[in-house]
Amino acid sequence: MHRSSLSAIVLATLLGPGLLAASLAQAQAEPQAWDQEVGELRHRWERITTEMPEDRRESALESLSKESSALAEAYPRQGPVLVWRGIVLASHARAAGGLAALGSAKQAREVLERAVELDPEGHNGSAWVTLGALYDRAPGWPVAFGDEQTAERMFRRALSIRPEGIDVHYYYAAFLEEEGRRDEAREHARRAIDGTARATRPLSDEALRDDARALLARL
């Protein structure tokens, strides 16, 4: 008999079915050890990317990247931890710009691809939209891995998971504008404006809503 099955039988015998159900529910409700650390990382990332002057973001994100690396080393099998490691790296790549960004961009792609192997939903689509933005912005082969078809596939996957996401629609709209598909870009910019901000990321989602308004006005 499998060890977990045997353990369940022992618990059921000792506790009875009612107490066993309550014990299991309590265990499932308890936060994981990494939850608080991911929350703190996310909070600092939001402050950096929405409130800090642009000329100070690169160094701040580089420091945050080191923290995310330590967290990922401590919890290498936790999808949300890897997703946030990837988001921080992608943000650092964007702040750095140019050839200096390639190292962080490649690391971000690798860690996000590991994350979606562990969790196909990619932490409620966050991994997929970040991958889409990476494939959209990175140079193509032989310099890097940029690819428009892959970028669109990543964005479409994110949309299937979180169709109301402000971030998903904004980054997809920006991609469509670059591709010259202005009518589609307008539609997704409008949907970003009307989208639902996440309780865990209010600052960054509202900033992207403003970016979507500016994008729509430009289109």
N, C-alpha and C positions, 0 to 999 in steps of 0.2 A: 504493500500500500504506500502511496506517495506520502512524504512527510507532512505536507500541508494538510492533506485529508485527515491523517492521524491526529494532527494538532487540533483540527476543527472538532473532531469527535471528542477528544479530551476536554476541550473548552465547553462543548455542549453538555457533557456529563457533569462537569463541575459547576457550571453556571446556570444550566437550564436554558431553554430556547429564548426566553424573554431577555434574560441578562446577557446572553451571547449576542443577540441582535443589538442591544444597547451598547455593548462593548465595542463591537465592530463599527457601529455608526460613529462613536466617539473617536475611534482611531482614524476613520476616514476624514472626520471634520478637523482634526488637528493639523495645523499648518506644517508643511515640510520644513526641514532645517534650513533650506536655502531661500525660502519665501521672503523673509525679511531682508536678506542681503540683496536679492534681486530688486525688491521694492526700493531700497535705498539707492541702488545703482540707477534705476529708472528715474527716480526723483532728481538725482544730480544731473543725469543726461538731459532731462527736460529743462532744467534751469540753464544749463550751458547753451543748449540749442535755441532757446527762445528768449533768454534775457541777457546773456553775455554779449558784449560787442564782438563783431565778427573777427576782429584782429586778435582776439584773445582765445578764440574757440579752439584753434588747433592744439595749442599746448595743454589746454584743459582736457580736451578729448584724448590726447596722448596719455595723460596721467590716468584718466578714467579707463583707458584701454588696458593699462597694466593691472588695474584692479579687476577688470572683467576677465583677464587672463588667469589670475589667481583663482577666481571663483569657478571658472570653467575647469581648471585643473583639479579643484576640490570636488566638483560634481560633474564629471565628464559624461554621465549618462542621463542627465536631466535636460530635456529639450528646451524649456524656457530659459535656463541658464545659458545654453548655447545660442539661442536666438538673441538674447540681449548682448552677448559677446559680439555677435555678428552685427547688430544694430550700431553698437558703439564703434566698431571698426569701420563700418560703412560711413558713419558720420565723420569720423576722423579723416577718411579718404576724401570726402567732399570738402572738408575744411582745408585740407592740405593742398588739394588741386594739383594738376599737372602730373609729371612723372613721379613726384614724391608721393602721390596718392596710390600708386599701383600696388605697393606692398600691402597696405592695409586693405585695399579692395580685394586682392587675391585671398588674403586671410579670411576676410568676411565671407566671401563666396564659399570657401572650404568649410568653415564652421557652420554656416547656415545649411549647407547641403547635408552635413552630419546631423543637424537638428531635425530636418524633415525626414531623415531615415528613422529617427527615434519617434517622431510625432508627425505623421503625414499632414495634419492640419497646420503645422508650423506655428504653434502658439496663436491660434485664432487668425491665421493668415498673415501675421506680421513677418514671418520668415519669407513668405512668397513675394510680398510686395517689396521687401528690401532686396531680394534677389533680382526682381524685375528692374528696379532702379539701378542696381549694379551692372547688369547686362546691358542696360540702355546707355549708361554713361561711360563705361570702360571702353578704351580703344579696342578695335578688333585685332584678330590674329595678323601678324606674329607678335605684336606688342603686348597684347593682353587677350581677354576672353570676350570682349563685347560682341553682342549678336542681337539684332533686332527681333528676329523670329523667336529666339529663346526668351527675350525680355517680354514680349507680348504673351507668350505662353505662361510665364510666371504671373503676370498681372491678371490674366484670365483665371488662373487657379485661385489667386487671392480673392477675386470677385465672387467666385463660386462659394467660398467659405464665409466671407463677410461682405455681403452685397450692399450694406449701408455704410461702409467704412469711408470716412472722409479722406484718410491717407491713401486708400486703395484708388479711389476715383481721381484724386488730385494727381498722383504720380502717373496714373494711366493717361489722364488728360494731357499732361506735359509731354509724355512719350508720343501721343497721337499728334500733338502740335508739331513736334520735330519731324514726324513722318509725313507731314503735309495733309493729314486727315482732319481738317478743321471742323467739319460738322460733327464728327464723333468726339473730337476734343471738347467742343462746346457742351455736348450732352453730358460728358463725364465731369466737366467743371461744374455744371449746374448740380449734378448729383452729389458732388463733394460739398457744395455750399449747403445743400439740404440734408447732408448726412448726419449721422449720430456720433457725437464725441464720446470717447470711452471714459468711464469714471476713473480709470487708472492713468490716463494720459490726457487730461483736459487742456493743459497749456499747449502741447504740441499739436493736438487736433484743432484747436481754435486758431492757432497760427496758420495751419494749413488751409483752414476755411478762408482766412483772409487772403492767402496766396491764390486760392481758387477764384476768389472774386476778382483779383488782379488779372489772372489768366483769362477769365471770361471777358473782362473789359478789353483786353488786348486782342482777343479773337473777334 
